[in-house]
């Protein structure tokens, strides 16, 4: 059976395109996986930064340095948290947590009081 050279070259071109598309899909899948890894690292870095900011704000708000957020320091703490521009707060929940703990505040309490 005779096959015209045009059809042979067309078939070769189609084979080449299919091979390139498969390679492109493999490369794309690899890029997606790399992007996922980078995103996970960025999230971890952002979380660390938030915790560091939170610790700094809590310590700075403990005006008398007794490692307890006294009732008169609560407003300062809330203002400082909001003043960072990075952190949001559920003020009522935070006040309640501080009151329940007698001012012995933990970063985890503040994080749970945030609306992240």
Backbone torsions as a table, in degrees:
resi	resn	phi	psi	omega
1	UNK	NA	130.1	-178.3
2	UNK	-89.0	132.3	175.4
3	UNK	-118.6	124.9	-178.9
4	UNK	-61.5	140.4	-179.7
5	UNK	-57.0	-29.8	177.9
6	UNK	-59.5	-43.2	-179.4
7	UNK	-69.5	-34.2	177.2
8	UNK	-65.3	-45.3	-179.2
9	UNK	-69.1	-34.1	176.8
10	UNK	-65.8	-42.3	178.5
11	UNK	-63.6	-41.6	178.0
12	UNK	-62.9	-39.5	178.9
13	UNK	-65.1	-43.5	178.1
14	UNK	-64.1	-41.1	177.5
15	UNK	-61.1	-41.5	179.8
16	UNK	-65.2	-43.1	179.0
17	UNK	-63.4	-44.2	179.7
18	UNK	-61.3	-42.6	179.3
19	UNK	-62.8	-43.2	179.7
20	UNK	-64.6	-40.6	179.7
21	UNK	-63.1	-40.8	178.2
22	UNK	-63.0	-42.9	177.9
23	UNK	-63.6	-41.5	179.8
24	UNK	-63.4	-39.2	178.7
25	UNK	-65.3	-43.0	178.1
26	UNK	-61.7	-43.9	178.3
27	UNK	-63.4	-41.2	179.8
28	UNK	-63.7	-43.5	178.4
29	UNK	-61.3	-40.4	178.3
30	UNK	-64.5	-41.2	178.2
31	UNK	-64.5	-38.7	178.3
32	UNK	-63.3	-44.2	178.8
33	UNK	-62.8	-41.4	178.2
34	UNK	-64.3	-39.9	179.4
35	UNK	-65.1	-37.6	177.3
36	UNK	-62.7	-42.7	179.3
37	UNK	-63.7	-43.9	178.8
38	UNK	-63.2	-42.1	179.0
39	UNK	-61.9	-42.1	178.3
40	UNK	-62.2	-41.3	177.6
41	UNK	-65.1	-41.5	179.0
42	UNK	-63.7	-40.2	178.0
43	UNK	-63.3	-42.5	179.1
44	UNK	-63.8	-42.1	178.3
45	UNK	-64.0	-41.5	179.8
46	UNK	-64.2	-42.0	179.5
47	UNK	-63.1	-43.1	178.0
48	UNK	-61.8	-41.7	179.0
49	UNK	-63.6	-40.4	178.9
50	UNK	-64.8	-44.1	-179.8
51	UNK	-64.2	-41.8	178.7
52	UNK	-62.5	-43.8	178.1
53	UNK	-61.6	-43.4	-179.7
54	UNK	-61.9	-45.2	177.7
55	UNK	-60.0	-44.1	179.6
56	UNK	-60.9	-44.3	-179.3
57	UNK	-65.4	-42.2	-179.7
58	UNK	-63.0	-47.5	-179.6
59	UNK	-62.9	-42.6	179.7
60	UNK	-66.0	-28.5	-178.7
61	UNK	-81.1	-17.0	177.1
62	UNK	-81.7	78.4	-170.9
63	UNK	-56.8	-41.8	-176.8
64	UNK	-87.6	-1.4	174.3
65	UNK	68.1	24.8	-179.0
66	UNK	-94.4	9.7	179.5
67	UNK	60.3	28.1	175.2
68	UNK	-135.7	135.7	174.8
69	UNK	-88.0	102.4	-179.6
70	UNK	-75.1	159.8	-178.8
71	UNK	-51.7	-36.9	-179.6
72	UNK	-76.7	-7.8	178.8
73	UNK	-99.6	-8.6	-176.7
74	UNK	-62.8	-46.3	179.7
75	UNK	-61.0	-40.3	177.9
76	UNK	-61.6	-44.6	178.6
77	UNK	-59.4	-49.0	-179.0
78	UNK	-62.3	-44.5	178.1
79	UNK	-61.9	-40.8	179.6
80	UNK	-67.4	-39.7	177.6
81	UNK	-62.7	-48.7	-179.7
82	UNK	-66.6	-31.7	-178.4
83	UNK	-69.7	-16.5	178.9
84	UNK	-68.0	-26.7	-176.3
85	UNK	75.6	-2.5	-178.1
86	UNK	-109.5	-21.4	-171.2
87	UNK	-119.4	137.3	172.8
88	UNK	-105.3	158.0	-175.8
89	UNK	-142.6	143.0	169.7
90	UNK	-93.4	94.6	-170.8
91	UNK	-57.2	-46.1	-178.9
92	UNK	-61.9	-43.9	179.9
93	UNK	-65.7	-42.2	178.7
94	UNK	-63.1	-45.7	178.3
95	UNK	-57.9	-42.6	179.6
96	UNK	-62.7	-45.2	179.7
97	UNK	-62.5	-42.1	180.0
98	UNK	-64.8	-42.8	179.6
99	UNK	-63.9	-44.9	-179.3
100	UNK	-62.6	-34.0	-176.9
101	UNK	-91.1	1.0	-178.3
102	UNK	67.6	26.3	178.5
103	UNK	87.4	-2.2	177.7
104	UNK	-81.9	85.9	-170.8
105	UNK	-92.6	139.5	176.6
106	UNK	-115.7	150.2	178.8
107	UNK	-56.8	-37.9	-179.2
108	UNK	-61.9	-33.9	177.6
109	UNK	-65.3	-43.5	-179.1
110	UNK	-67.5	-41.4	178.9
111	UNK	-61.0	-38.8	179.0
112	UNK	-71.3	-22.4	179.2
113	UNK	-85.8	-9.7	-179.7
114	UNK	-82.2	156.4	174.9
115	UNK	-105.1	74.6	-178.2
116	UNK	-87.9	NA	NA
